[in-house]
């Protein structure tokens, strides 16, 4: 593939379901000229309760599919897959592959003043201790407190993010985190930014929330520029970011429930997607 073709080639993004759309949304905003292919593994969500071997197998299948779409780079927009599969698939793949954990960890290390950082995520992400290890590699003095919040994903997936029931679940999971003395907390699952306002209201403004979706988009921007494969388009008008999202072209694929996915995507993305195609991911 020539360098010009690489510039216009799409970025592949994948997640266990709809959560990775928060990463997609940030890529649309921060890199509006980039084309994108998104895959949501809606037939096998949630990943948080699955074994490492299965997460690696799923990730390999999805990467094989994304490569049929001639993507130039892949973002694993799933904390669980980033924690359990990234190191393995990165070595096997001949294009850049990045996850969401390192960008989120770096932002938290830079943000904390008292060196006490909280991480909330799926059971698999917290159990992997990947955020803890990554943060301590960056700054050994930072104490990391992890808390699995497994009900947050189905709350978001089923459309309860703005319902008062989510406030009760947030209180149930985060009461101990609120009293832990942290000054920074990582939203360590791509679904969780959709609960951000309620989590922020519960914890109070003294605890800074880190959104790895935003940090990942910014790190992707740097990576593409360093490799010389960014899609060079019109200058971005910061006052018209939503409008500029139309510069890129986007494809959306899922392994199940395409209509439900499309409805959810249109509720959070900066513009409406017209079609979502269902594929049999087990064929890859």
C-alpha positions as CSV (number, residue, x, y, z in Angstrom):
1,X,0.0,0.0,0.0
2,X,1.4,3.4,-1.0
3,X,1.8,6.1,1.6
4,X,-1.0,8.1,-0.1
5,X,-3.3,5.1,0.1
6,X,-2.3,4.6,3.7
7,X,-3.3,8.1,4.5
8,X,-6.8,7.6,3.3
9,X,-7.1,4.0,4.6
10,X,-9.5,3.7,7.5
11,X,-8.8,3.2,11.2
12,X,-10.2,0.0,12.6
13,X,-11.9,0.2,16.0
14,X,-13.4,-2.6,17.9
15,X,-15.2,-3.3,21.2
16,X,-17.3,-5.9,22.9
17,X,-20.4,-3.9,22.0
18,X,-21.5,-0.3,22.1
19,X,-19.1,1.0,24.7
20,X,-16.3,1.6,22.1
21,X,-18.6,4.1,20.5
22,X,-17.3,6.6,23.1
23,X,-13.8,6.1,21.6
24,X,-15.3,6.4,18.1
25,X,-17.0,9.6,19.1
26,X,-13.7,11.1,20.3
27,X,-11.8,10.0,17.2
28,X,-14.6,11.7,15.1
29,X,-14.1,14.9,17.1
30,X,-10.3,14.9,17.3
31,X,-9.5,13.4,13.9
32,X,-12.4,14.4,11.7
33,X,-10.7,13.7,8.4
34,X,-10.0,10.0,9.3
35,X,-12.1,7.2,7.8
36,X,-13.2,4.5,10.2
37,X,-14.4,0.9,10.4
38,X,-16.1,0.0,13.7
39,X,-16.9,-3.6,14.9
40,X,-19.0,-4.2,17.9
41,X,-19.1,-7.8,19.2
42,X,-22.7,-7.6,20.3
43,X,-23.3,-11.3,20.1
44,X,-20.6,-12.0,22.7
45,X,-20.9,-9.0,25.0
46,X,-19.9,-8.6,27.8
47,X,-16.2,-9.4,27.7
48,X,-15.7,-8.6,31.3
49,X,-16.8,-12.1,32.5
50,X,-15.0,-14.1,29.8
51,X,-11.6,-15.9,30.1
52,X,-8.3,-14.5,28.8
53,X,-8.1,-17.3,26.2
54,X,-11.6,-16.4,24.8
55,X,-10.8,-12.7,24.8
56,X,-7.6,-13.4,22.8
57,X,-9.5,-15.6,20.4
58,X,-12.2,-13.0,19.9
59,X,-9.7,-10.2,19.3
60,X,-7.8,-12.3,16.7
61,X,-11.0,-12.9,14.8
62,X,-12.0,-9.3,14.8
63,X,-8.5,-8.1,13.7
64,X,-8.7,-10.6,10.8
65,X,-12.0,-9.1,9.8
66,X,-10.8,-5.5,10.1
67,X,-7.8,-6.3,7.9
68,X,-10.2,-7.4,5.2
69,X,-11.4,-3.7,5.2
70,X,-7.7,-2.6,4.6
71,X,-7.4,-0.6,7.8
72,X,-4.1,1.2,8.5
73,X,-4.2,0.9,12.3
74,X,-6.4,-0.7,14.9
75,X,-7.7,0.7,18.2
76,X,-8.9,-1.9,20.7
77,X,-11.6,0.3,22.2
78,X,-12.2,-2.1,25.0
79,X,-10.5,-2.1,28.4
80,X,-10.9,-5.8,28.9
81,X,-9.4,-6.7,25.5
82,X,-6.7,-4.1,26.0
83,X,-5.8,-5.7,29.3
84,X,-5.9,-9.3,28.3
85,X,-5.2,-9.5,24.5
86,X,-3.3,-6.4,23.4
87,X,0.2,-7.7,24.1
88,X,-0.5,-10.9,22.3
89,X,-2.2,-9.6,19.1
90,X,0.2,-6.6,18.8
91,X,3.1,-9.0,18.2
92,X,1.1,-10.9,15.6
93,X,-0.2,-7.9,13.6
94,X,1.8,-6.1,10.9
95,X,0.0,-2.8,11.4
96,X,-0.1,-0.6,14.5
97,X,-2.4,-1.8,17.3
98,X,-3.1,0.3,20.3
99,X,-5.4,-0.1,23.4
100,X,-7.0,2.3,25.8
101,X,-5.1,1.5,29.0
102,X,-1.8,3.2,28.5
103,X,-3.3,6.5,27.4
104,X,-5.7,6.4,30.4
105,X,-3.0,5.5,32.8
106,X,-0.7,8.3,31.6
107,X,-3.4,10.9,32.0
108,X,-4.1,9.7,35.5
109,X,-0.4,9.9,36.6
110,X,-0.3,13.4,35.2
111,X,-3.5,14.4,36.9
112,X,-3.0,13.1,40.5
113,X,-1.7,15.4,43.1
114,X,-1.8,13.1,46.2
115,X,-0.7,10.0,44.2
116,X,-3.9,8.0,45.0
117,X,-5.7,6.9,41.8
118,X,-8.9,4.9,41.6
119,X,-9.8,2.6,38.7
120,X,-13.3,1.3,38.0
121,X,-13.8,-1.4,35.3
122,X,-15.1,-4.8,34.5
123,X,-14.2,-7.8,36.7
124,X,-11.6,-9.0,34.1
125,X,-10.0,-5.6,33.8
126,X,-9.6,-5.1,37.5
127,X,-8.5,-8.7,38.1
128,X,-5.8,-8.3,35.4
129,X,-4.3,-5.4,37.5
130,X,-3.1,-4.0,34.1
131,X,-3.9,-0.4,35.1
132,X,-2.1,-0.8,38.4
133,X,1.0,-2.3,36.7
134,X,1.0,0.4,33.9
135,X,0.6,3.3,36.4
136,X,3.3,2.0,38.7
137,X,5.7,1.6,35.7
138,X,5.1,5.3,35.1
139,X,5.3,6.3,38.7
140,X,6.1,3.7,41.4
141,X,4.8,6.1,44.2
142,X,1.2,6.1,42.9
143,X,-1.2,4.0,44.9
144,X,-3.9,2.4,42.8
145,X,-7.3,1.3,44.1
146,X,-9.4,-0.9,41.8
147,X,-13.1,-1.6,42.0
148,X,-15.1,-3.8,39.6
149,X,-18.5,-2.4,38.7
150,X,-20.0,-5.2,36.5
151,X,-23.6,-3.8,36.5
152,X,-22.5,-0.5,34.8
153,X,-22.2,-2.2,31.4
154,X,-25.8,-3.7,31.2
155,X,-27.1,-0.4,32.6
156,X,-25.6,1.4,29.7
157,X,-26.4,-1.3,27.1
158,X,-30.1,-1.4,28.1
159,X,-30.5,2.4,28.1
160,X,-30.6,3.1,31.8
161,X,-27.7,5.5,31.9
162,X,-29.9,8.5,32.7
163,X,-32.4,6.6,34.8
164,X,-32.4,7.0,38.6
165,X,-31.7,3.3,39.0
166,X,-28.2,4.0,37.8
167,X,-27.7,6.4,40.8
168,X,-28.4,3.6,43.2
169,X,-26.0,1.3,41.5
170,X,-23.3,4.0,41.4
171,X,-23.8,4.5,45.2
172,X,-23.6,0.7,45.8
173,X,-20.3,0.4,43.9
174,X,-18.6,3.7,44.6
175,X,-19.3,4.5,48.3
176,X,-16.0,2.9,49.3
177,X,-14.1,4.7,46.5
178,X,-15.6,8.1,47.6
179,X,-14.1,7.6,51.1
180,X,-10.7,6.2,49.9
181,X,-8.9,9.5,49.6
182,X,-8.3,9.3,45.8
183,X,-8.1,12.6,43.9
184,X,-8.3,11.0,40.4
185,X,-10.4,8.1,39.0
186,X,-10.1,6.3,35.7
187,X,-13.3,5.3,33.9
188,X,-11.7,2.0,33.0
189,X,-14.4,0.7,30.7
190,X,-15.6,2.4,27.5
191,X,-19.2,2.2,28.6
192,X,-18.5,4.3,31.7
193,X,-18.1,7.7,30.1
194,X,-21.9,7.4,29.4
195,X,-22.4,7.5,33.2
196,X,-19.8,10.2,33.6
197,X,-22.1,13.1,34.7
198,X,-23.8,10.9,37.3
199,X,-20.5,9.5,38.6
200,X,-19.1,13.1,38.8
201,X,-22.1,14.3,40.7
202,X,-21.8,11.4,43.2
203,X,-18.1,11.7,43.8
204,X,-17.9,15.5,43.8
205,X,-15.7,17.9,41.8
206,X,-12.6,17.3,44.0
207,X,-12.1,13.9,42.3
208,X,-11.0,14.3,38.7
209,X,-12.4,11.7,36.2
210,X,-10.1,10.4,33.5
211,X,-11.8,9.4,30.3
212,X,-9.4,7.0,28.4
213,X,-11.6,7.4,25.2
214,X,-10.5,11.0,24.8
215,X,-6.9,10.2,25.8
216,X,-6.8,7.3,23.3
217,X,-8.0,9.6,20.4
218,X,-5.3,12.1,21.2
219,X,-2.6,9.4,21.4
220,X,-3.8,8.0,18.1
221,X,-3.5,11.4,16.5
222,X,0.2,11.6,17.6
223,X,0.9,8.0,16.4
224,X,-0.6,8.6,12.9
225,X,1.4,11.8,12.6
226,X,4.7,10.1,13.7
227,X,4.1,7.3,11.2
228,X,3.2,9.9,8.4
229,X,-0.1,8.1,7.7
230,X,-2.6,10.7,9.0
231,X,-5.3,11.7,6.6
232,X,-4.5,15.3,5.7
233,X,-7.7,17.2,5.1
234,X,-9.2,20.6,5.8
235,X,-8.2,22.5,8.9
236,X,-10.5,21.9,11.8
237,X,-12.7,24.8,12.9
238,X,-13.0,24.2,16.7
239,X,-16.4,25.9,16.7
240,X,-17.8,23.4,14.1
241,X,-16.4,20.1,15.3
242,X,-19.7,18.3,14.8
243,X,-20.1,19.5,11.3
244,X,-16.5,18.5,10.5
245,X,-17.2,14.9,11.5
246,X,-18.8,14.5,8.1
247,X,-15.4,14.8,6.4
248,X,-14.5,11.1,7.3
249,X,-16.5,8.1,6.0
250,X,-17.5,5.5,8.5
251,X,-18.6,1.8,8.4
252,X,-20.3,0.0,11.3
253,X,-20.4,-3.8,11.7
254,X,-21.8,-6.0,14.5
255,X,-22.1,-9.7,15.3
256,X,-25.7,-9.4,16.4
257,X,-28.7,-7.0,16.9
258,X,-27.8,-4.5,14.2
259,X,-30.9,-2.3,14.6
260,X,-30.5,-2.0,18.4
261,X,-26.9,-1.1,17.9
262,X,-27.7,1.6,15.3
263,X,-30.4,3.1,17.5
264,X,-27.9,3.3,20.4
265,X,-25.1,4.7,18.2
266,X,-27.3,7.4,16.9
267,X,-28.1,8.5,20.5
268,X,-24.4,9.2,21.3
269,X,-22.5,9.9,18.0
270,X,-22.1,13.4,16.6
271,X,-24.1,12.4,13.5
272,X,-26.6,9.7,12.5
273,X,-25.4,6.5,11.0
274,X,-27.6,5.1,8.2
275,X,-26.6,1.4,8.1
276,X,-25.1,-1.2,10.4
277,X,-24.2,-4.5,8.9
278,X,-24.3,-7.8,10.8
279,X,-21.6,-10.3,10.0
280,X,-20.7,-13.8,11.3
281,X,-17.5,-13.1,13.1
282,X,-16.9,-16.8,13.8
283,X,-16.0,-17.1,10.1
284,X,-12.8,-15.1,10.6
